[in-house]
């Protein structure tokens, strides 16, 4: 199948025409991590809002050090109390880390350079003004933009928002996703099985992946191998989501009804199959109402791989983020066979020394072998094995 697009081309086709979600919503600060900010975060005052001590010690005038032998301790200032006090010439104040400096002083000498008595003596005879002082406004001035709109919020951003008093943030609405798994042989995980039936691992796995990449999986429904039921489920899902993900039933089998359902609902394909392993039957299209449709193969390793390779950048695009994924280049620890006609993406183990190892597998139905893996390694298209020491791209699972 050399006429099928390689991964990079397939991904560009899959992303074609997808527009970011424009709807925004307020969320409480404690729930904002992992969301995309839809407003700039601005400093409501200078940061820090006052000159403050960077360590425990004594605040004084730097110009007097070396000229005064013993220093009366005029006041004690702790963090969280006012520094509206007068400091006479030749005197100092005991000060705690984070406490504001009185207006008359400009320097802090740490306890370790003193005898800690009252009056206090210091073991130095000179010091620069501003030593151990965190000056007002040095971090940011009132009105400065601290976090740009469009930022994917991490824990540090939550802290910054708290600093400026934001108890809730305006964020992009997460893409609503519906998952349709399929197959008569697939049963709910709590239901008793016969020898020829399997449990539904794909639904929970895709749902978890969607949450990790920033989507909102609002429903998982299982569809039996029935033509009309499949058509109805696709139509219903398209009316209620931004992203419809189907699992299985997209090949050319007699009971693969998702392609029929896609045609019935006028879904325009942007990608139909790719030269990748696993996941060659991957499908991506758009419904008339703008919903994105991703048809995943049914084998679970294909589902894992294609959700990372295609659904992840699609969700990032819907959120208004750069669709690029966090690939990094690592060294292969042991030789591995590649695929002569398709680019292979194999679950891989990240070793303690920073190299990667590809475990043996029994094909794309072998989800069990992924248990010790941490991501996907990209193998080149070649007939000969990939040798140990080769530099390969590695993508950690979300």
C-alpha positions as CSV (number, residue, x, y, z in Angstrom):
1,X,0.0,0.0,0.0
2,X,2.7,2.4,-1.0
3,X,0.1,4.8,-2.4
4,X,-1.1,5.6,1.2
5,X,0.1,8.7,2.9
6,X,3.0,8.5,5.4
7,X,2.2,9.7,8.9
8,X,3.2,13.4,8.5
9,X,1.1,13.8,5.4
10,X,-1.8,11.8,6.9
11,X,-1.8,14.0,10.0
12,X,-1.8,17.2,7.8
13,X,-4.8,15.8,5.9
14,X,-6.5,14.9,9.2
15,X,-6.1,18.4,10.5
16,X,-7.3,20.1,7.4
17,X,-10.2,22.5,7.9
18,X,-10.5,22.0,11.7
19,X,-11.2,25.2,13.5
20,X,-10.7,26.0,17.1
21,X,-13.8,26.1,19.4
22,X,-14.8,29.7,20.0
23,X,-17.0,29.1,23.0
24,X,-15.5,30.0,26.4
25,X,-16.6,29.4,30.0
26,X,-15.6,30.4,33.5
27,X,-14.1,27.7,35.8
28,X,-13.1,27.8,39.4
29,X,-9.3,28.3,39.8
30,X,-8.9,24.8,41.4
31,X,-10.4,23.2,38.3
32,X,-8.5,25.3,35.7
33,X,-5.2,23.3,35.4
34,X,-5.1,21.6,32.0
35,X,-7.5,24.1,30.4
36,X,-6.7,26.7,27.8
37,X,-6.8,30.3,29.0
38,X,-9.2,32.6,27.1
39,X,-8.2,35.9,28.8
40,X,-4.9,37.4,29.7
41,X,-3.9,37.3,33.4
42,X,-2.8,40.8,34.4
43,X,-1.0,42.0,37.6
44,X,-3.5,43.8,39.8
45,X,-0.6,45.5,41.6
46,X,3.2,45.6,41.6
47,X,4.8,42.3,42.3
48,X,6.1,42.1,45.0
49,X,3.8,44.9,46.3
50,X,6.5,46.1,48.7
51,X,10.2,45.9,49.4
52,X,10.6,42.6,51.3
53,X,13.3,40.8,53.2
54,X,14.7,37.7,51.4
55,X,16.0,36.2,54.6
56,X,15.9,36.4,58.4
57,X,18.2,39.1,59.8
58,X,18.4,42.8,60.4
59,X,17.3,45.7,58.1
60,X,19.4,48.8,58.2
61,X,21.0,51.5,56.1
62,X,23.9,50.2,54.0
63,X,25.7,53.5,54.2
64,X,26.1,53.1,57.9
65,X,27.7,49.7,57.9
66,X,31.4,50.1,59.0
67,X,30.7,53.3,60.8
68,X,28.5,52.0,63.6
69,X,29.9,49.4,66.0
70,X,26.8,48.3,67.9
71,X,23.3,48.6,66.6
72,X,20.2,49.1,68.8
73,X,17.3,46.9,67.6
74,X,14.6,49.5,67.3
75,X,11.7,47.2,66.2
76,X,10.9,43.6,65.2
77,X,9.0,43.1,62.0
78,X,7.4,39.8,61.1
79,X,5.8,38.8,57.8
80,X,2.3,40.0,57.5
81,X,2.5,43.1,59.7
82,X,3.0,46.7,58.8
83,X,6.4,48.3,58.5
84,X,5.2,51.8,59.2
85,X,7.9,52.4,61.8
86,X,10.7,54.9,62.2
87,X,14.3,53.6,62.3
88,X,16.7,56.1,63.9
89,X,20.1,56.7,62.5
90,X,22.6,54.0,63.7
91,X,19.7,51.6,64.6
92,X,18.3,48.5,62.8
93,X,15.2,46.4,62.9
94,X,15.0,42.6,63.4
95,X,13.2,41.3,60.3
96,X,11.8,38.0,59.1
97,X,11.9,36.5,55.6
98,X,9.1,38.0,53.6
99,X,8.4,40.9,55.9
100,X,8.2,44.4,54.5
101,X,11.1,46.8,54.9
102,X,10.6,50.1,56.7
103,X,11.0,53.1,54.4
104,X,14.2,54.3,56.2
105,X,16.3,51.2,55.5
106,X,17.6,49.6,52.3
107,X,19.5,46.4,53.2
108,X,19.2,43.2,55.1
109,X,22.1,41.5,56.9
110,X,21.4,37.8,57.7
111,X,21.6,36.5,61.2
112,X,24.6,34.4,60.4
113,X,26.7,37.6,60.1
114,X,25.7,38.9,63.5
115,X,26.0,38.0,67.2
116,X,22.1,38.2,67.5
117,X,22.3,40.4,70.6
118,X,20.6,43.7,71.3
119,X,22.4,45.9,70.5
120,X,23.7,43.7,67.7
121,X,27.2,43.5,66.3
122,X,28.0,42.4,62.7
123,X,31.0,40.6,61.4
124,X,31.2,42.6,58.2
125,X,32.2,46.2,57.7
126,X,30.6,47.0,54.3
127,X,27.6,45.9,52.3
128,X,25.9,47.0,49.1
129,X,22.4,48.6,49.2
130,X,19.7,46.2,48.4
131,X,21.4,43.1,49.7
132,X,18.9,40.4,50.5
133,X,16.0,42.7,49.5
134,X,13.3,41.7,47.0
135,X,12.4,45.1,45.6
136,X,8.9,46.3,44.9
137,X,7.8,45.7,41.3
138,X,10.9,43.9,40.2
139,X,8.8,40.8,39.2
140,X,6.1,42.7,37.5
141,X,4.4,46.1,37.4
142,X,0.7,46.7,37.9
143,X,-1.0,46.1,34.5
144,X,1.7,43.8,33.1
145,X,0.4,40.7,31.4
146,X,1.6,37.7,33.4
147,X,-0.1,34.9,31.4
148,X,-1.0,35.2,27.7
149,X,-4.4,34.3,26.4
150,X,-4.2,30.8,24.7
151,X,-1.9,29.3,27.4
152,X,-2.4,25.7,28.4
153,X,-2.6,26.2,32.1
154,X,-0.1,24.3,34.4
155,X,0.3,24.4,38.2
156,X,2.6,27.4,38.0
157,X,-0.1,29.4,36.2
158,X,-2.7,28.5,38.9
159,X,-0.3,30.0,41.4
160,X,0.2,33.2,39.4
161,X,-3.6,33.6,39.0
162,X,-4.0,33.2,42.7
163,X,-1.3,35.9,43.3
164,X,-3.4,38.4,41.4
165,X,-6.7,37.4,43.1
166,X,-8.4,35.4,40.3
167,X,-10.7,32.9,42.0
168,X,-12.0,31.8,38.6
169,X,-10.7,31.9,35.0
170,X,-12.2,32.2,31.6
171,X,-11.1,29.2,29.5
172,X,-11.9,27.6,26.1
173,X,-14.7,25.0,26.4
174,X,-13.4,21.5,26.1
175,X,-14.3,19.6,23.0
176,X,-17.3,17.4,23.8
177,X,-16.4,13.8,22.7
178,X,-18.6,10.8,22.2
179,X,-17.1,7.3,21.8
180,X,-18.9,4.6,19.8
181,X,-17.3,1.2,20.2
182,X,-18.6,-1.7,18.2
183,X,-18.7,-5.5,17.8
184,X,-21.1,-8.3,18.8
185,X,-18.2,-10.1,20.5
186,X,-17.5,-7.1,22.8
187,X,-19.2,-7.1,26.2
188,X,-19.3,-4.7,29.1
189,X,-16.4,-5.4,31.6
190,X,-18.7,-6.5,34.4
191,X,-20.7,-9.0,32.2
192,X,-20.0,-12.7,32.3
193,X,-18.2,-14.0,29.1
194,X,-18.2,-17.1,27.0
195,X,-15.1,-18.4,25.3
196,X,-15.7,-16.4,22.1
197,X,-16.4,-13.0,23.7
198,X,-14.1,-10.3,24.9
199,X,-14.4,-7.3,27.3
200,X,-14.6,-3.7,26.2
201,X,-11.2,-2.3,26.9
202,X,-11.2,0.3,24.1
203,X,-14.0,2.4,25.5
204,X,-12.4,3.0,28.9
205,X,-9.0,3.5,27.4
206,X,-10.1,6.1,24.9
207,X,-12.2,7.9,27.5
208,X,-9.1,8.1,29.8
209,X,-6.9,9.3,26.9
210,X,-9.4,12.0,25.9
211,X,-9.5,13.4,29.5
212,X,-5.7,13.5,29.6
213,X,-5.4,15.4,26.3
214,X,-8.1,18.0,27.2
215,X,-11.4,16.7,25.8
216,X,-14.6,16.0,27.6
217,X,-15.8,12.5,27.0
218,X,-19.5,13.0,27.6
219,X,-20.6,9.5,26.5
220,X,-19.4,6.0,25.6
221,X,-21.9,3.9,23.8
222,X,-21.4,0.4,22.5
223,X,-23.1,-0.4,19.1
224,X,-23.8,-4.0,18.0
225,X,-23.0,-5.0,14.4
226,X,-26.3,-3.8,13.0
227,X,-26.5,-1.5,10.0
228,X,-29.5,0.7,11.1
229,X,-28.4,0.8,14.8
230,X,-25.0,2.0,13.7
231,X,-26.4,4.7,11.4
232,X,-28.7,5.9,14.1
233,X,-26.0,6.0,16.7
234,X,-23.7,8.0,14.5
235,X,-26.4,10.5,13.7
236,X,-27.4,10.9,17.3
237,X,-23.8,11.4,18.4
238,X,-23.1,14.0,15.7
239,X,-25.8,16.3,17.1
240,X,-24.3,16.4,20.6
241,X,-20.6,16.5,20.2
242,X,-17.6,18.3,18.7
243,X,-15.7,15.0,18.2
244,X,-17.2,11.6,17.4
245,X,-14.8,8.7,17.8
246,X,-15.8,5.3,16.5
247,X,-13.8,2.2,17.3
248,X,-13.8,-0.8,15.0
249,X,-16.1,-1.5,12.0
250,X,-14.3,0.8,9.5
251,X,-12.7,-1.8,7.2
252,X,-14.3,-3.7,4.3
253,X,-16.0,-6.5,6.2
254,X,-19.6,-7.5,5.7
255,X,-20.5,-6.3,9.2
256,X,-18.4,-3.1,9.2
257,X,-21.1,-0.5,9.1
258,X,-19.4,2.7,10.2
259,X,-18.5,3.7,6.6
260,X,-22.1,3.3,5.6
261,X,-23.2,5.5,8.5
262,X,-20.6,8.1,7.5
263,X,-22.0,8.2,4.0
264,X,-25.6,8.4,5.2
265,X,-24.7,11.4,7.4
266,X,-22.7,13.2,4.6
267,X,-19.4,13.0,6.4
268,X,-16.7,14.4,4.2
269,X,-13.4,12.4,4.5
270,X,-10.1,14.2,4.8
271,X,-8.1,11.0,5.5
272,X,-8.9,7.4,4.6
273,X,-6.1,5.0,5.6
274,X,-2.5,5.7,6.2
275,X,0.8,3.9,5.6
276,X,1.3,3.3,9.4
277,X,1.5,0.2,11.6
278,X,-0.6,-0.3,13.5
279,X,-3.6,1.7,12.4
280,X,-3.7,1.6,8.6
281,X,-7.5,1.9,8.4
282,X,-7.6,5.2,10.2
283,X,-10.4,7.6,9.1
284,X,-10.9,11.3,9.7
285,X,-13.7,13.4,8.4
286,X,-16.1,16.3,9.0
287,X,-19.8,16.3,9.4
288,X,-22.0,19.1,7.8
289,X,-22.4,20.7,11.3
290,X,-18.6,20.9,11.7
291,X,-18.2,17.9,14.1
292,X,-14.9,16.0,13.6
293,X,-15.3,12.3,13.1
294,X,-12.4,9.9,13.8
295,X,-12.8,6.2,12.9
296,X,-10.3,4.1,14.8
297,X,-9.4,0.5,14.0
298,X,-10.7,-2.0,16.5
299,X,-7.5,-3.7,17.7
300,X,-6.6,-2.1,21.1
301,X,-2.9,-1.3,20.3
302,X,-4.1,0.4,17.1
303,X,-6.6,2.4,19.2
304,X,-3.9,3.4,21.7
305,X,-1.5,4.4,18.9
306,X,-4.0,6.3,16.7
307,X,-5.5,8.1,19.6
308,X,-2.1,9.5,20.5
309,X,-1.0,10.1,16.9
310,X,-4.3,11.6,15.5
311,X,-6.9,12.4,18.1
312,X,-4.4,14.2,20.4
313,X,-3.4,16.8,17.7
314,X,-7.0,17.1,16.7
315,X,-8.0,18.0,20.2
316,X,-5.2,20.5,20.5
317,X,-6.3,22.1,17.3
318,X,-9.9,22.3,18.6
319,X,-8.6,24.0,21.8
320,X,-6.7,26.6,19.7
321,X,-3.3,25.1,20.6
322,X,-0.4,24.2,18.3
323,X,-1.1,20.6,17.2
324,X,2.5,19.6,17.5
325,X,3.1,16.8,19.9
326,X,5.9,16.5,22.4
327,X,8.2,14.2,20.5
328,X,11.8,13.8,21.6
329,X,14.7,11.9,20.2
330,X,16.1,9.0,22.2
331,X,18.5,6.1,21.6
332,X,17.3,2.6,20.8
333,X,18.7,0.1,23.3
334,X,18.2,-3.1,21.4
335,X,17.7,-4.0,17.7
336,X,14.1,-4.2,16.4
337,X,12.5,-5.2,13.2
338,X,10.9,-2.4,11.2
339,X,8.2,-2.5,8.5
340,X,9.4,-2.4,4.9
341,X,6.2,-0.6,3.6
342,X,4.7,1.3,6.6
343,X,6.0,3.6,9.3
344,X,5.7,1.7,12.6
345,X,4.8,3.2,15.9
346,X,5.5,0.6,18.6
347,X,4.8,0.9,22.3
348,X,8.2,1.2,24.0
349,X,9.7,1.0,27.5
350,X,11.7,4.1,28.6
351,X,14.7,2.8,30.4
352,X,16.4,4.4,33.4
353,X,19.4,5.4,31.3
354,X,17.2,7.4,28.9
355,X,17.2,4.9,26.1
356,X,14.1,3.1,24.8
357,X,13.4,-0.6,24.2
358,X,10.6,-2.1,22.1
359,X,9.1,-5.2,23.7
360,X,8.0,-8.2,21.6
361,X,4.4,-8.3,20.7
362,X,1.8,-10.6,19.1
363,X,0.3,-7.9,16.9
364,X,-2.0,-5.0,17.3
365,X,-4.5,-7.1,19.4
366,X,-1.9,-7.6,22.1
367,X,-2.7,-4.8,24.6
368,X,-1.1,-6.8,27.4
369,X,2.4,-6.1,26.1
370,X,1.9,-2.4,26.6
371,X,1.6,-2.7,30.4
372,X,5.3,-1.9,30.9
373,X,5.5,0.8,28.2
374,X,5.5,4.6,28.6
375,X,5.0,5.8,25.0
376,X,5.4,5.2,21.3
377,X,8.6,4.9,19.4
378,X,8.7,5.7,15.6
379,X,10.5,3.2,13.4
380,X,11.7,4.1,10.0
381,X,10.3,2.4,6.9
382,X,13.0,-0.2,6.0
383,X,13.4,-3.9,5.3
384,X,16.4,-4.4,7.6
385,X,16.3,-4.3,11.4
386,X,16.8,-1.0,13.2
387,X,20.1,-1.3,15.0
388,X,20.8,-0.5,18.6
389,X,22.0,3.0,19.0
390,X,19.7,4.4,16.4
391,X,18.2,7.8,17.2
392,X,14.5,7.5,17.1
393,X,11.5,9.8,17.9
394,X,9.6,8.9,21.1
395,X,6.2,10.2,22.2
396,X,5.2,9.7,25.8
397,X,1.6,8.8,26.5
398,X,-0.5,11.8,27.6
